[in-house]
Amino acid sequence: MLRDDTPGLALGGWANPHRDPLEQARFIADEGFSADFVLTQIVSHHSLDRVERFQRELARLGVTLPVVYGVFQYRSANPRTLAYLGRYFPVPAREIAAEFEAGAGAEEICRRTIRGLRSIGADKVYVSNLPTRSVAGSLGRVEGVVGGAAGAAERARRGGVP
């Protein structure tokens, strides 16, 4: 119905690499799955093993759709905040807290996840929880170090989707 109402609208599907990778990949490989791309649940450099298993299953099943992995910019190691977030997606709270305690900042921890994803062949990400008052600057700092697509920060400043 959406394709009939709005021709040309790119439609996305959803997957969760933290769940059974075969089941998730089968959902996407199913002939009734009519999305143009796949968004995933938030993942971390602390869960790359799950992402790799998910990717292997997609490849084994011949899925060629673009997969865009969710990355969360943790802005603090506040235990209450991390526990609250953990109600919605898997949060490696101990590991994130340890990174902050070792001196890493929010943007560095975010970059670590993006670098980790790229190291296993996941080249598309969306970043959640960028600070709203400085989204372009924060995205630019994350992007600049990990070598993101040229101009993403500028598109964000103009209101486009990076």
N, C-alpha and C positions, 0 to 999 in steps of 0.2 A: 504494500500500500504506500509506503513512504517513497519508493522508487517511482511509482506512478504519480504521486502528488508533487514530487520535487525531483525531476530528472537531473542527473548529474551530481546529486548530493552524495558525497562519499559516506558510506555507512560503516561503522566499526563494530566489531564483536569484542568479546571479553574473555580473558583466560586468567587462571591463577596458577602460576608455577609452583606455589606452595602446596597445591593439591596433587593428587595422583597424576603424573605427567602423561601417562598413556590415555587416561580418561580425558584430560584437558585437550590433548592433541586430537583425539578422536572426535570431540565436539567440533573442532575447527575443520577437520578433514571431512566431516559429514557432508554429503551432497546438498543437504538442506541449509547448510551454513552459507548465507549469502552476503557476508560482509566483504568490504574492500580492504580492510586492514584489521589488526587485532591490537587491542590495548591490554596490558596486563596489570595485575595487582602490583602494589608497591613491592619492590625487591631491594636487596642490599648486596654490597660486596661480601657480606657475611652469609649470603644464601646463593652464591653463584653455582654451587653444585646442583641445586634444584633447577636453576635456569638452564644449565647445561643438559640435564636430563630431559627437560621440556623441549629444548631445541633439537635434541637427538630424535625424539619421538616425532616432532613435526617433519624433520628431514626424512625419517624412515617412512612416514605416511605420504610423502610427496607434497606437503603443504608448502606453497611458495608465497603466500600472502605476507605483506610486511607486518612485522611484529614490533610494537612500540612498548618498551618496558617502562614501568613506573618507578620513578626515583623520588624519594622524599628528602627534602632538606631539613634535617633535624637542627633546630636552632639552639637547643640546650640539652643538658642531661638531666633535667628536672625529673625525678622519679615519678611524680604524680602525672606529669604530662606524658611521659613515655608509657606509663601504665594505661592512661586514658586512650592514647593512640592505639595501644595494643588491643583494644576492644574492637577495632576496625580493620586492622591488618597486622601481620606478624612484625613485631618490633624487636630487633636484637638489642634490648635495653642494656644489658651488661656490657656488651661490646661497644655500643655507642657511648655509654658513660665512660668507659676506659679510654676511648679516643679523645673525648673532651678533656679528661683528666691528664692525658699525656700532652695536651697543648694544641690539639687540632681544633680548628674552628669549623663552623657550620658549612661554609663553602668547601673547605678541604675534604670534609667527610663526604659531601655530595660528589665531589670530583672523584674520590676513591671509588664510589659505586659506579660512576659513569666509566671510568677507566677500566674497572673490573669487567663490566659488561662488554665493553669494546674488546677486551683481551680474549673473550670467548666468542667473538663474532656477532654480538648484539649491537648493531650500529644505530638504532633508533631509540630515543628515550623521550619521555615527558617528565618534567620536574614539577613536583608539587611542593607547596608551602614556601615559595619564595616570598620575601617580605614585600607587602603590597606597596609600600611607599618608595621602595627602591628596587623594584623587580628588574628593570633594565640593567642597572648597575650590577646587581647580584648575578643575574644571568650572564652578563658579559664577563664577569670575573670567573664564573664556573666554566663558561664556554671557552674563554681565552686559554685556559690552561689545558683543557682536554681536547682542544682543537675542533670545536663544534662547527656546524655549518656557518659559512661566512654570512655575516649580516643578521644573524638571529637576534642579537641584542637590539639592533636598529629596528627590526620589524616589531619587536616587543614595545619599543618606545613609541612607535607609530600605531600601536594597537593591533598589529597583525599577530598571527600565530607563529611562533618560532619553530 
